[in-house]
Amino acid sequence: MSPAPRTQRPHTGDPAPADAGPAPEPAAESTPASAEDVLASLPDIPRFDEVAPLDARALSKSLFARLRILEEGTHEYAYVRNTLVELNLALVKFAASRFRSRSEPMEDIIQVGTIGLIKAIDRFEADRGVEFPTFAMPTIIGEIKRFFRDTSWSVRVPRRLQELRLDLAKAGDELAQQLDRAPTVAELAERLHLSEEEIVEGMAASNAYTASSLDAQPEEDESEGALADRIGYEDHGLEGIEYIESLKPLIADLSPRDRRILSLRFVANMTQSEIGEELGISQMHVSRLLARTLGRLRRGLMVEE
């Protein structure tokens, strides 16, 4: 039996040596560092309240570089992201200090500012050549201002009036320093290029920014009681004003004796017997005259209604 024919090796140029072994395995492609390697390569991070601003900035650059190669949603990504938040909390506290005079608790302002910090971290792109504090500060302050604008008003007013209140406050402070007195409505209108009606509307809207409880206690240097003790009371006598005004023309039409009996009975508070003695008539006669007069006035009021 003749031998089987050899399989022809495809021609590749140079002849393969007779003693060549099996073809070598292709070189493995380089793989990126694992998440564990990334975390292991992180520099030692001291307590966040002990990190100087320059050190925090340098550490943040290193962490942002590592954050780019981690997959979002993983434990490693969350660790680096949370570390960036804690490293840059000083930015939030600095921004919150600008709003110290507001009525909201400082803890709430810092919490809202931290939300802005997290948004800035998620949007930051280190390769744009901008320092992170420069990028993050407008986002943090904007988040705090949005919080005051949307939640701090006691009565909800249009956005236009909310912004006008801020413009009025700024213009009022500037004019007060220049004029050494409180500015007038006309001066504010000229400064803001608005009409006086718009300025008055903005001032009225400013009263809706804060509200006081009726049970709020006064300041230490005030001797008055709570606000509820200082506001006006309900005058029940107001209900009778309409009747009094309606009775005036009806009483004017009465005879002089009937008017005098009414005056002695309801103004001088005399009894029917005392009125009889005053007029020289019997108490029974006074009773009949008084009943007739009151009936006439009652019918007159009913006709008026």
Sine and cosine of phi, psi and omega as CSV:
sin_phi,cos_phi,sin_psi,cos_psi,sin_omega,cos_omega
0.00,0.00,0.75,-0.66,-0.01,-1.00
-0.96,0.26,0.57,-0.82,-0.02,-1.00
-0.90,0.44,0.47,-0.88,0.02,-1.00
-0.93,0.37,0.61,-0.79,-0.01,-1.00
-0.90,0.44,0.57,-0.82,0.04,-1.00
-0.95,0.32,0.57,-0.82,0.09,-1.00
-0.97,0.23,0.78,-0.63,-0.03,-1.00
-0.96,0.27,0.78,-0.63,0.10,-1.00
-0.97,0.23,0.74,-0.67,0.02,-1.00
-0.86,0.51,0.65,-0.76,-0.06,-1.00
-0.96,0.29,0.83,-0.56,0.02,-1.00
-0.86,-0.51,0.20,0.98,0.01,-1.00
0.91,-0.41,-1.00,-0.05,-0.02,-1.00
-0.98,0.20,0.64,-0.77,0.03,-1.00
-0.94,0.33,0.63,-0.78,0.00,-1.00
-0.97,0.26,0.63,-0.77,0.02,-1.00
-0.90,0.45,0.48,-0.87,-0.08,-1.00
-0.91,0.41,-0.55,0.84,-0.07,-1.00
-0.99,-0.11,0.33,0.94,-0.05,-1.00
-0.92,0.38,0.70,-0.71,0.00,-1.00
-0.99,0.14,-0.19,-0.98,0.03,-1.00
-0.90,0.43,0.48,-0.87,-0.05,-1.00
-0.88,0.47,0.66,-0.75,-0.01,-1.00
-0.92,0.39,0.49,-0.87,0.06,-1.00
-0.92,0.39,0.61,-0.79,0.02,-1.00
-0.89,0.45,0.55,-0.83,-0.02,-1.00
-0.90,0.43,0.69,-0.73,0.01,-1.00
-0.94,0.35,0.65,-0.76,0.02,-1.00
-0.95,0.32,0.53,-0.85,0.01,-1.00
-0.94,0.33,0.73,-0.68,-0.02,-1.00
-0.96,-0.30,0.51,-0.86,0.02,-1.00
-0.93,0.38,0.34,-0.94,-0.01,-1.00
-0.90,0.43,0.58,-0.81,0.00,-1.00
-0.95,0.31,0.21,-0.98,0.00,-1.00
-0.89,0.45,-0.61,0.79,0.02,-1.00
-0.89,0.45,-0.63,0.77,0.03,-1.00
-0.90,0.43,-0.60,0.80,0.00,-1.00
-0.90,0.43,-0.72,0.70,0.00,-1.00
-0.92,0.40,-0.59,0.81,-0.01,-1.00
-0.93,0.37,-0.46,0.89,-0.04,-1.00
-1.00,0.07,-0.04,1.00,0.02,-1.00
-0.92,0.40,0.61,-0.79,0.06,-1.00
-0.93,0.36,0.35,-0.94,0.06,-1.00
-0.91,0.41,0.79,-0.61,-0.04,-1.00
-0.95,-0.33,0.89,-0.46,0.01,-1.00
-0.96,0.29,-0.05,-1.00,0.07,-1.00
-0.84,0.54,0.66,-0.75,-0.15,-0.99
-0.91,0.41,-0.49,0.87,0.01,-1.00
-0.99,0.17,-0.02,1.00,0.03,-1.00
-0.94,-0.33,0.01,1.00,-0.04,-1.00
-1.00,0.08,0.80,-0.60,0.05,-1.00
-0.95,0.33,0.40,-0.92,-0.03,-1.00
-0.84,0.55,-0.67,0.74,0.00,-1.00
-0.92,0.40,-0.64,0.77,0.04,-1.00
-0.91,0.42,-0.64,0.77,0.03,-1.00
-0.89,0.47,-0.62,0.78,0.02,-1.00
-0.92,0.40,-0.68,0.73,0.01,-1.00
-0.91,0.41,-0.69,0.73,0.03,-1.00
-0.90,0.44,-0.60,0.80,0.01,-1.00
-0.89,0.45,-0.65,0.76,0.05,-1.00
-0.86,0.51,-0.69,0.72,0.00,-1.00
-0.90,0.43,-0.65,0.76,-0.02,-1.00
-0.94,0.34,-0.60,0.80,0.04,-1.00
-0.90,0.43,-0.60,0.80,0.05,-1.00
-0.89,0.45,-0.62,0.79,0.02,-1.00
-0.97,0.23,-0.52,0.86,0.00,-1.00
-0.90,0.44,-0.50,0.87,-0.04,-1.00
-0.92,0.39,-0.48,0.88,-0.08,-1.00
-0.99,-0.15,0.04,1.00,0.03,-1.00
-0.99,-0.13,0.49,-0.87,0.00,-1.00
-0.99,0.11,0.78,-0.63,-0.02,-1.00
-0.90,0.44,0.68,-0.73,-0.01,-1.00
0.99,-0.16,-0.16,0.99,0.01,-1.00
-1.00,0.06,0.26,-0.97,0.03,-1.00
-0.89,0.45,-0.65,0.76,-0.03,-1.00
-0.90,0.43,-0.65,0.76,0.02,-1.00
-0.89,0.45,-0.70,0.72,0.00,-1.00
-0.89,0.45,-0.60,0.80,-0.01,-1.00
-0.90,0.44,-0.74,0.67,-0.03,-1.00
-0.92,0.40,-0.66,0.75,-0.01,-1.00
-0.90,0.44,-0.71,0.71,0.02,-1.00
-0.90,0.43,-0.58,0.81,0.05,-1.00
-0.90,0.44,-0.64,0.77,0.05,-1.00
-0.89,0.45,-0.63,0.78,0.01,-1.00
-0.89,0.46,-0.73,0.68,-0.05,-1.00
-0.93,0.36,-0.56,0.83,0.02,-1.00
-0.91,0.41,-0.51,0.86,-0.13,-0.99
-0.95,-0.32,0.30,0.95,0.05,-1.00
-0.89,0.45,-0.38,0.92,0.04,-1.00
-0.88,0.48,-0.52,0.85,0.06,-1.00
-0.90,0.43,-0.64,0.77,0.01,-1.00
-0.91,0.41,-0.71,0.71,-0.03,-1.00
-0.91,0.42,-0.59,0.80,0.03,-1.00
-0.91,0.40,-0.69,0.72,0.01,-1.00
-0.91,0.40,-0.63,0.77,-0.02,-1.00
-0.92,0.40,-0.48,0.88,-0.02,-1.00
-0.90,0.43,-0.36,0.93,0.03,-1.00
-0.95,0.32,-0.29,0.96,-0.05,-1.00
-0.92,-0.39,0.45,0.89,-0.06,-1.00
-0.91,0.42,-0.48,0.88,-0.06,-1.00
-0.98,0.18,-0.11,0.99,0.00,-1.00
-0.96,0.29,0.29,-0.96,-0.06,-1.00
-0.98,0.19,-0.24,0.97,-0.04,-1.00
-0.96,0.26,0.54,-0.84,0.06,-1.00
-0.88,0.48,0.58,-0.81,-0.02,-1.00
-0.89,0.47,-0.53,0.85,0.01,-1.00
-0.89,0.46,-0.62,0.78,0.01,-1.00
-0.93,0.37,-0.62,0.78,0.00,-1.00
-0.91,0.41,-0.67,0.75,0.02,-1.00
-0.91,0.42,-0.62,0.79,0.01,-1.00
-0.89,0.46,-0.69,0.73,0.03,-1.00
-0.92,0.40,-0.66,0.75,0.04,-1.00
-0.89,0.46,-0.55,0.84,0.04,-1.00
-0.91,0.42,-0.58,0.82,0.09,-1.00
-0.88,0.48,-0.66,0.75,0.07,-1.00
-0.89,0.45,-0.61,0.79,0.04,-1.00
-0.89,0.46,-0.68,0.73,0.00,-1.00
-0.90,0.45,-0.66,0.75,0.05,-1.00
-0.88,0.47,-0.64,0.77,0.01,-1.00
-0.91,0.42,-0.64,0.77,0.03,-1.00
-0.89,0.46,-0.67,0.74,-0.03,-1.00
-0.93,0.36,-0.45,0.89,-0.05,-1.00
-0.99,-0.11,-0.19,0.98,-0.15,-0.99
-0.95,0.31,0.68,-0.74,0.07,-1.00
-0.84,-0.55,0.95,-0.32,-0.11,-0.99
-0.91,0.41,-0.47,0.88,-0.08,-1.00
-0.97,0.25,-0.01,1.00,0.05,-1.00
-0.99,0.14,-0.13,0.99,0.07,-1.00
0.98,0.18,0.31,0.95,0.01,-1.00
-0.96,-0.29,0.69,-0.72,0.04,-1.00
-0.93,0.37,0.59,-0.81,-0.07,-1.00
-0.89,0.46,-0.70,0.71,0.04,-1.00
-0.83,0.55,-0.63,0.77,0.03,-1.00
-0.89,0.45,-0.61,0.79,0.00,-1.00
-0.97,0.24,-0.62,0.79,-0.16,-0.99
-0.99,0.17,-0.54,0.84,-0.14,-0.99
-0.86,0.51,-0.71,0.70,0.04,-1.00
-0.88,0.47,-0.57,0.82,0.01,-1.00
-0.93,0.38,-0.66,0.75,0.00,-1.00
-0.91,0.42,-0.75,0.66,-0.02,-1.00
-0.90,0.43,-0.63,0.78,0.03,-1.00
-0.89,0.47,-0.62,0.79,0.02,-1.00
-0.92,0.39,-0.64,0.77,0.02,-1.00
-0.92,0.39,-0.69,0.73,0.01,-1.00
-0.89,0.45,-0.63,0.78,0.03,-1.00
-0.90,0.45,-0.59,0.81,0.03,-1.00
-0.89,0.46,-0.72,0.69,0.01,-1.00
-0.92,0.40,-0.61,0.79,-0.05,-1.00
-0.93,0.37,-0.59,0.81,-0.13,-0.99
-1.00,-0.07,-0.40,0.92,-0.15,-0.99
-0.83,-0.56,-0.26,0.97,-0.16,-0.99
-1.00,0.00,-0.15,0.99,-0.02,-1.00
-0.99,0.16,0.75,-0.66,0.03,-1.00
-0.92,0.39,-0.59,0.81,0.06,-1.00
-0.84,-0.55,0.75,-0.66,-0.05,-1.00
-0.94,0.35,0.82,-0.57,0.03,-1.00
-0.82,-0.57,0.32,-0.95,0.00,-1.00
-0.86,0.51,0.47,-0.88,0.00,-1.00
-0.84,0.54,-0.58,0.82,-0.01,-1.00
-0.86,0.51,-0.67,0.74,-0.02,-1.00
-0.97,0.26,-0.51,0.86,0.07,-1.00
-0.90,0.45,-0.69,0.72,0.02,-1.00
-0.94,0.35,-0.57,0.82,0.03,-1.00
-0.90,0.43,-0.58,0.82,0.03,-1.00
-0.87,0.50,-0.68,0.73,0.02,-1.00
-0.90,0.43,-0.67,0.74,0.02,-1.00
-0.90,0.43,-0.63,0.78,0.01,-1.00
-0.91,0.41,-0.65,0.76,0.00,-1.00
-0.90,0.44,-0.69,0.73,0.00,-1.00
-0.92,0.40,-0.73,0.68,-0.01,-1.00
-0.91,0.41,-0.60,0.80,0.02,-1.00
-0.89,0.45,-0.66,0.75,0.03,-1.00
-0.91,0.42,-0.68,0.73,-0.02,-1.00
-0.91,0.42,-0.70,0.71,0.00,-1.00
-0.93,0.37,-0.56,0.83,0.02,-1.00
-0.90,0.43,-0.60,0.80,0.04,-1.00
-0.94,0.34,-0.60,0.80,-0.01,-1.00
-0.96,0.28,-0.66,0.75,-0.11,-0.99
-1.00,-0.06,-0.21,0.98,-0.07,-1.00
0.86,0.50,0.54,0.84,0.06,-1.00
-0.26,-0.97,0.17,-0.98,0.03,-1.00
-0.95,0.31,0.71,-0.70,-0.03,-1.00
-0.96,0.29,0.44,-0.90,0.05,-1.00
-1.00,0.08,0.17,-0.99,0.02,-1.00
-0.89,0.46,-0.65,0.76,0.00,-1.00
-0.89,0.45,-0.65,0.76,0.01,-1.00
-0.92,0.39,-0.63,0.77,0.06,-1.00
-0.91,0.42,-0.64,0.77,0.01,-1.00
-0.90,0.44,-0.65,0.76,0.03,-1.00
-0.92,0.40,-0.62,0.78,-0.03,-1.00
-0.92,0.39,-0.64,0.77,-0.07,-1.00
-0.99,-0.10,0.01,1.00,0.00,-1.00
0.84,0.54,0.72,0.69,0.03,-1.00
-0.80,-0.60,0.21,-0.98,0.07,-1.00
-0.99,0.17,0.34,-0.94,0.01,-1.00
-0.90,0.43,-0.53,0.84,0.03,-1.00
-0.89,0.45,-0.64,0.77,0.02,-1.00
-0.93,0.38,-0.59,0.80,0.04,-1.00
-0.90,0.43,-0.70,0.71,0.02,-1.00
-0.89,0.46,-0.63,0.77,0.03,-1.00
-0.90,0.44,-0.65,0.76,0.04,-1.00
-0.91,0.41,-0.62,0.79,0.05,-1.00
-0.90,0.43,-0.65,0.76,0.02,-1.00
-0.91,0.41,-0.61,0.79,0.01,-1.00
-0.92,0.38,-0.49,0.87,0.00,-1.00
-0.89,0.45,-0.44,0.90,0.02,-1.00
-0.93,0.38,-0.28,0.96,0.00,-1.00
-1.00,0.04,-0.02,1.00,-0.07,-1.00
-0.94,0.33,-0.68,0.74,-0.01,-1.00
-0.78,-0.62,0.44,-0.90,0.04,-1.00
-0.73,-0.68,0.52,-0.86,0.00,-1.00
-0.93,-0.38,0.60,-0.80,0.05,-1.00
-0.96,0.27,0.57,-0.82,0.04,-1.00
-0.91,0.41,-0.36,0.93,0.01,-1.00
-1.00,-0.09,0.08,1.00,-0.03,-1.00
-0.89,0.45,0.73,-0.69,0.01,-1.00
-0.99,0.16,0.51,-0.86,-0.01,-1.00
-0.95,0.32,0.15,-0.99,0.07,-1.00
-0.92,0.38,0.27,-0.96,-0.07,-1.00
-0.88,0.47,-0.52,0.85,-0.06,-1.00
-1.00,0.01,0.14,0.99,0.02,-1.00
-0.96,-0.29,0.65,-0.76,-0.04,-1.00
-1.00,-0.08,-0.14,0.99,-0.05,-1.00
-0.98,0.20,0.28,-0.96,-0.02,-1.00
-0.99,0.13,-0.37,-0.93,0.00,-1.00
-0.91,0.41,0.25,-0.97,-0.05,-1.00
-0.87,0.49,-0.59,0.81,0.00,-1.00
-0.89,0.46,-0.44,0.90,0.01,-1.00
-0.99,0.13,-0.19,0.98,-0.09,-1.00
-0.95,-0.32,-0.25,0.97,-0.02,-1.00
-0.99,0.14,0.22,-0.98,-0.04,-1.00
-0.91,0.41,0.38,-0.93,0.01,-1.00
-0.95,-0.31,0.27,-0.96,0.00,-1.00
-0.98,0.18,0.84,-0.54,0.00,-1.00
-1.00,-0.08,0.97,-0.24,-0.02,-1.00
-0.93,0.37,-0.32,0.95,0.04,-1.00
-0.92,0.39,-0.30,0.95,0.00,-1.00
-0.90,0.43,-0.47,0.88,-0.03,-1.00
-0.90,0.44,-0.47,0.88,-0.05,-1.00
-1.00,0.02,-0.07,1.00,-0.05,-1.00
-0.89,0.46,-0.66,0.75,-0.03,-1.00
-0.89,0.45,-0.65,0.76,0.01,-1.00
-0.93,0.37,-0.63,0.77,0.01,-1.00
-0.89,0.46,-0.70,0.71,-0.01,-1.00
-0.91,0.41,-0.55,0.84,0.02,-1.00
-0.96,0.28,-0.48,0.88,-0.03,-1.00
-0.98,0.21,-0.43,0.90,-0.09,-1.00
-0.82,0.57,-0.77,0.64,0.00,-1.00
-0.93,0.37,-0.49,0.87,0.02,-1.00
-0.94,0.35,-0.67,0.75,0.03,-1.00
-0.92,0.39,-0.57,0.82,0.00,-1.00
-0.90,0.43,-0.42,0.91,0.00,-1.00
-0.99,0.10,-0.11,0.99,-0.01,-1.00
-0.97,0.26,0.31,-0.95,0.08,-1.00
-0.95,0.31,0.36,-0.93,0.00,-1.00
-0.85,0.53,-0.61,0.79,-0.01,-1.00
-0.93,0.37,-0.65,0.76,0.02,-1.00
-0.91,0.41,-0.63,0.77,0.03,-1.00
-0.90,0.44,-0.62,0.78,-0.01,-1.00
-0.93,0.37,-0.64,0.77,0.03,-1.00
-0.88,0.48,-0.68,0.73,0.05,-1.00
-0.87,0.49,-0.67,0.74,-0.03,-1.00
-0.91,0.41,-0.68,0.73,0.00,-1.00
-0.92,0.40,-0.56,0.83,-0.06,-1.00
-0.98,0.18,-0.70,0.72,-0.15,-0.99
-0.96,-0.27,-0.23,0.97,0.07,-1.00
-0.97,-0.24,-0.77,0.64,0.02,-1.00
-0.99,0.11,-0.13,0.99,0.04,-1.00
0.84,0.55,0.64,0.77,0.05,-1.00
-1.00,0.03,0.49,-0.87,0.06,-1.00
-0.98,0.21,0.23,-0.97,0.01,-1.00
-0.88,0.47,-0.59,0.81,0.03,-1.00
-0.91,0.42,-0.67,0.74,0.01,-1.00
-0.91,0.41,-0.61,0.80,0.03,-1.00
-0.92,0.39,-0.66,0.75,0.04,-1.00
-0.86,0.51,-0.68,0.73,0.05,-1.00
-0.90,0.44,-0.62,0.79,0.00,-1.00
-0.91,0.41,-0.61,0.79,-0.06,-1.00
-0.99,-0.14,-0.13,0.99,0.00,-1.00
0.97,0.23,0.52,0.86,0.04,-1.00
-0.77,-0.64,0.18,-0.98,-0.03,-1.00
-0.97,0.24,0.35,-0.94,0.04,-1.00
-0.90,0.43,-0.56,0.83,0.03,-1.00
-0.91,0.41,-0.64,0.77,0.03,-1.00
-0.90,0.43,-0.66,0.75,0.05,-1.00
-0.86,0.50,-0.67,0.75,-0.02,-1.00
-0.88,0.47,-0.68,0.73,-0.01,-1.00
-0.92,0.39,-0.68,0.73,0.02,-1.00
-0.89,0.45,-0.66,0.75,-0.02,-1.00
-0.92,0.38,-0.67,0.75,0.02,-1.00
-0.90,0.43,-0.65,0.76,0.01,-1.00
-0.90,0.43,-0.68,0.74,-0.02,-1.00
-0.91,0.41,-0.71,0.70,0.00,-1.00
-0.90,0.44,-0.62,0.78,0.06,-1.00
-0.89,0.46,-0.65,0.76,0.02,-1.00
-0.89,0.45,-0.69,0.72,0.01,-1.00
-0.92,0.40,-0.61,0.80,-0.01,-1.00
-0.91,0.42,-0.69,0.73,0.02,-1.00
-0.91,0.42,-0.60,0.80,0.03,-1.00
-0.90,0.44,-0.63,0.77,0.04,-1.00
-0.91,0.41,-0.63,0.78,0.00,-1.00
-0.92,0.40,-0.61,0.79,0.07,-1.00
-0.91,0.42,-0.65,0.76,0.01,-1.00
-0.88,0.48,-0.66,0.75,0.00,-1.00
-0.91,0.41,0.00,0.00,0.00,0.00
